[in-house]
Amino acid sequence: MKKKIPVSGIVYSTDKNFSFQEESSPDVNVPAAEQRLKVKLETKNRGGKAATVVEGYVGTGAEELGKNLKSFCGTGGSVKDGIIIVQGDNREKIKQWLIKNGYRKTT
């Protein structure tokens, strides 16, 4: 397997002592009570089908939260770049679940 090197703007270096170091992003875990989440309905680019989108999650647990929301609603969905997508119009159910589980700043 080839080693995958992230693109960071460096293409070539003439420095003989240069060694590539990957940039590490800090793992920030913001408590649930301080998360500012927005729950909204989207139909754009989905073939007319509705999807509930939860935006604004900061931290490394977006996949876990997405899994819990999809399970609670009984539908499918995905998590990409901290944005949680749940199939169907489940805005009220998701808001109630988030508030019940400590995400107080949900709009």
N, C-alpha and C positions, 0 to 999 in steps of 0.2 A: 504494500500500500504506500502511496505517496503521502508525504507529510504535507498537510494543508497549512499554508502560511497565510494569515489574514492580510488583506491589502491595507497598508498604512501610508501609502504615498512614497515609500522607498522602492526604487526600481533597481538602482545599481549604486555601489559605493566603491570608490577607489582606495579607501582607507583599509590597510591590511589588518588592522586591529579591530575592525568593525565586526560585531556579532549581533544578529537580529534578536531582539527581546520582545516577546509578545506583551501587548498591553493587557493588563489585568483590570477588570472592572470590580470595584469593591462590592461585596455582597452586603447589601443594605436590607435590613429587615425592619420595616416600619410597623409598629403595633397596629392592630385592627382598628382601634378607636381613633387613630390619627390618619387613616387612609381616607382620601377624598375621591370617592367613586361616583361616576356618572352612569346612569342606566338609561339607555335610549333604544328606540326602535328604528331599524334601518331596512329599507327594501331595495336600495340602489345596488346595481350590479349583482343581483341575486335572482334574476329571472322573475321578478314580481313577488317572490316569497319573502315573508317577514323574518327577521332575525333580531333578537335582543342582544345589544352590545353593552358590555360593561368596560368602561375606560377609566384610566387613572391609577391603576394598581401599581404600587412601587414596591419592589423587592423580588425575592426569588420564589415566592410561593404562588404565583399566578396559575401554574398548572394544577396545583392541588385545589385552589379555589374554584377553578373552572370545572374540574372533575366533580366537586361537591355540588355545584350549581346544576350541572347537566343531570346528575343523578337525582337531585331533588325535583327537577322539572320533568324528568322522565323523557328527555329528548337528547338529540345529538348536538354537536357543536365543536368548537376548536378554540385553541389559545395560541395567539401569535403576537409576539413583541409586547406582552403585558396587556393585550386587548383580548377579552373573553367574549366569544360569540356563542350564543345559545339559540338553537333553532326555534322559531315560533315567537309569538307575542307573549312573553312571560314577564313583562316588566313589573307588575304588582307582586307576583310570587317571589321574584328575585329580590326586590326591594325589601319585602317583609323578611326574607331569609337573611339578608345581609344585616339588617338592623337587629334581628334576633341574635345573630352570632357576633355582635360587637362592632360592626362597621357603622358607627353612628352618623358619620358625615356623608351619607349616601343621598344623592339627589336624583 
